[in-house]
């Protein structure tokens, strides 16, 4: 028998979104992001804003587990590298 999916109940003072716009980039869950002064890359999970204090942070998933960083520490997304076309030497 499969488990029933349960809806997560967050703190009522938190505004939780699963999308975040950083500059021109729209970040969705699973997008790889870089964080300032932290080695490695992380998968974006959600954006959270505390409506009472005004603090904003992002929850990410790294190799060591779940971590949270302030929005101003977000460096940007990791875009896939573009492949160059090979030139024929004739």
C-alpha positions as CSV (number, residue, x, y, z in Angstrom):
1,X,0.0,0.0,0.0
2,X,1.5,3.4,-1.1
3,X,1.8,6.3,1.3
4,X,-0.6,9.1,0.7
5,X,1.1,12.4,-0.2
6,X,0.8,14.9,2.6
7,X,0.9,18.7,2.2
8,X,3.7,20.4,4.1
9,X,2.5,22.9,6.7
10,X,4.9,25.9,6.9
11,X,5.0,28.6,9.5
12,X,2.0,30.9,8.9
13,X,4.4,33.9,8.8
14,X,6.3,32.5,5.9
15,X,5.5,33.1,2.3
16,X,6.8,30.0,0.4
17,X,7.3,29.9,-3.4
18,X,8.8,27.2,-5.6
19,X,10.0,29.7,-8.2
20,X,12.4,32.7,-7.8
21,X,13.6,35.3,-10.3
22,X,17.3,36.2,-10.0
23,X,18.1,38.9,-12.4
24,X,16.9,37.7,-15.8
25,X,16.9,34.0,-14.8
26,X,13.8,32.1,-13.5
27,X,14.9,29.5,-11.0
28,X,12.7,26.5,-10.5
29,X,13.1,23.4,-8.3
30,X,16.1,21.3,-9.5
31,X,18.0,24.1,-11.1
32,X,21.7,24.1,-10.3
33,X,22.8,27.3,-8.5
34,X,26.0,28.7,-7.1
35,X,26.4,30.4,-3.7
36,X,28.9,33.1,-2.8
37,X,31.9,31.9,-0.7
38,X,30.7,28.3,-0.7
39,X,32.3,25.5,-2.7
40,X,30.1,23.3,-4.9
41,X,26.8,23.5,-6.6
42,X,23.3,23.2,-5.1
43,X,19.9,22.2,-6.4
44,X,17.3,24.9,-5.8
45,X,14.2,23.7,-3.7
46,X,12.2,26.8,-2.7
47,X,12.3,30.5,-1.9
48,X,11.0,31.6,1.5
49,X,10.2,35.1,2.9
50,X,9.3,35.8,6.5
51,X,6.5,38.4,6.2
52,X,7.0,39.5,9.9
53,X,10.7,40.3,9.7
54,X,11.2,40.7,6.0
55,X,14.1,38.2,5.8
56,X,14.4,36.2,2.6
57,X,16.3,32.9,2.0
58,X,16.5,30.0,-0.4
59,X,16.5,26.3,0.5
60,X,18.8,24.2,-1.5
61,X,19.9,20.6,-1.7
62,X,23.7,19.9,-1.7
63,X,25.9,16.9,-1.3
64,X,25.8,17.2,2.5
65,X,22.0,17.6,2.6
66,X,19.5,20.5,2.8
67,X,20.9,24.0,3.5
68,X,19.5,27.5,3.6
69,X,21.2,30.7,2.3
70,X,20.2,34.3,2.3
71,X,19.0,35.6,-1.1
72,X,21.9,38.1,-1.3
73,X,24.4,35.2,-1.1
74,X,22.9,33.7,-4.3
75,X,25.5,34.1,-7.1
76,X,23.4,32.8,-10.0
77,X,22.4,29.7,-11.9
78,X,24.8,27.2,-13.6
79,X,23.9,27.2,-17.3
80,X,24.8,24.2,-19.4
81,X,27.9,24.7,-21.5
82,X,27.4,25.3,-25.2
83,X,29.2,23.0,-27.6
84,X,31.2,24.5,-30.4
85,X,30.8,23.4,-34.0
86,X,33.9,21.7,-35.4
87,X,35.7,23.4,-38.2
88,X,36.8,21.4,-41.2
89,X,40.4,22.0,-42.1
90,X,40.5,21.8,-45.9
